[in-house]
Structure formats: C-alpha cells, structure tokens
Amino acid sequence: MQDVDPSLIKGLAIGLGAIGPAIGVGLIGASAVGAIGRNPEMQGRILSTAFIMAGLVDAVLAFVLLIVFTTS
C-alpha cells in the first residue's frame, strides 16, 4: 500500500469537519429569518439567540481545527 501525504489527510479532515457547521449555520439563519417574518416584534430576541447558537455550532469547527493542527 502506498503512503498517503499527511497534508491530504489534514485537508480532508478540515473540509469534512467544516460541512457540519456550514449546514448548521445555514439552518440557524433560515430559521431566524422565518421566525422574524412570522413575529417581527421579537427580532432582537430571535437574533441574539441565533447568534449564540451560531457561535456554538462554529465551536465544532474550532475543535476540528485544533485537533488537525495539533496532531502530527
């Protein structure tokens, strides 16, 4: 079996690890826009909750990057 370049593996890990957070942020944004469209007077509360949730989802990508760049 041939040796695989570690940079290829790291690139695939980053790419695959970014798919989940990207989908999550998209779903959060779509849900927030839909909720604001149904109830415009709650815009501040909805957006603040959406930003908090987007930050939590993006933490997954931060963990992926941490694991990828700290392993040899």
Secondary structure, 3 states (H helix, E strand, C coil): CCCCCHHHHHHHHHHHHHHHHHHHHHHHHHHHHHHHHHCHHHHHHHHHHHHHHHHHHHHHHHHHHHHHHHCC
